[in-house]
Amino acid sequence: MIEIERVGRVDAPVADVWKVVSDARRAPDWFSFADRTDVVSGSGLGERRTQHGRWGGKRSEIDQEVIEFVPDKVIAWKHTAERLDGKPAPVFSSSSVFRIELEAHDGHTVVRLRTQQLPRDGLRKIAMKLFGTRDITRRMEDSLHRLPGAVDGS
């Protein structure tokens, strides 16, 4: 398992932060992985959506399903399909989950971003650690940096 976690702070109540992080359409405002996110069906637990962005200079699309949804606390989704430039992406992990956890603390909100990926095999694990973790970490940190502005602009 490859796990990457970053933690940040937003000087706003949890409810205000939740409004931003739980709304897929707001992802481009703060989530540096997303240029656009389309809700395909549902809402809350079981919501299906497609996140559009860029990865390694290519257009990326990630089909997601929300697998955990506790208002004002946590939203998590799993990747159900990934495409680069409209074609199926190489499969490096047999499971990829992204979690956003919120916690109230002395008038502000602690935001924890966590990704967990289960590599398909040892060779892919090495490749993921060498080439993927640095970019994912950078994007998570950028997202945490952008989030307060998205919350203030609500």
N, C-alpha and C positions, 0 to 999 in steps of 0.2 A: 504494500500500500504506500502510495506517495501522498503525503498530506502537507498542504501549505496553508498557513494561517497568518492573518494580519489583523491587528486590532487598532481601532481609532476612536476618536471622541468627537461628538457633535454637541455643541452648546444649545440644545433644544430638547424639549420633552420627547419621550419615546413615541407618543402618538403622532407627533409631527414627522419624525424620522420614518415611522412605519408607513405613513401615507406615501412616501417617496419610494422606499425600497420594495414595497409589496405591489406597486403598480407597474406592471410590465411596460406600459407605454411611457413611463418616466425613466426607464433605464438609460436612454441616451443622455439624459441630463447629468448623470453621475457615474454610471457603470461603464468603465472604459473598454470593456469587451464588446459593448453593443452600440451600433450606429442606429439600430431600429429593432424593436421587438414587437411582433404581431401576436395577439392573442388569437389562437385558432379555435379553441372551445373552452367552455367552463369558466369558473372563477374559484379562487381559493384552492383548497385541496383538490387535486386532479386536473387543475387548469393545464391546458396544453398550449404551447406557444412556440414561435420560431424567432430566434435571436439572430439578427444579421450584423455582421461586423467584418473585420479584416484579421487575417492570421498569416504571417509570413509573406505579406505582399499580395495575398489572394483574398477574394471575397469569401467569407465564411457564413455558413448557416448552421445553426444548432437547434434541432428540435428538442424541446424540453417538456417534462411533465413534473408538475409540483407534487412532491411526495410528503411534504410536511408543511403545515400552515397553522400557526398559532398566533392570532392577532396580537400585535405589540411585542412579540417575543421572537418568533423564528419563521423563516420561509426557506425551504430547501427544494431543489429540483434535481432531477437526473437527466442526463443526456440520453435521448432515444435514437438519434441519428445525427451525423455530422457530414457536411458537404463543404468542399473547397472548389470555388469557381463552378458551382453547379454539379459537380461530380462527387460520388462518395469519397470521403476523406480516408486516408490510411488509418486502419484501426490499431491504435496503440494500447488502449485500455479496454478491459471488458466491462468496466463500470466507472462512471464519472458523475460525481455528485458535488453540487455547490450549495453552501449554507450561508445564510445571513442571520446572525443572532443579535438581538438588542437587549440591553440591560440598563435600567435607570440607575443613576449613581450621582448623588449630590446635585440634582438639578440639571444634569446633562445626560447624554446617552452614550454608553459604550457600545460600539459596533464591532462585531467580530465577523470577518469574512473567512470562510474555510472551504477549501476544495480537497476532495479525497478521490484519488484515482487508483484503480486496481489494474496494473499493467498486465497485458496478456501473457507475457513471458519475461524471462530475465533480460534478454537482449533489448526488448522494448523498454523495460524499466531503466536500463542504463541510458538509452537514447532520450527518454523523457527527462531524466535527471540532468543530463548534459545540456539538452537543447530547449526544454520546455519550462522548467521550473523558474528560471531567471525571468523570462517574459511574463509568466503568470504572476510572479511576485511583484514585478514592476507595475503591472496593470492593477493588481489589488491595491497597492499603495496609492496609485494615482486615483483610483475610485474613492478611497477613503479621503483623499485630499479634496476631491470635487464634491463629495456628498454634502458638506455644510452649505455650500452655495446653492445646491439644488433644494435643500430644506428651506433656506432663507427665501428663496424665490418662489415658494409654493403659493 
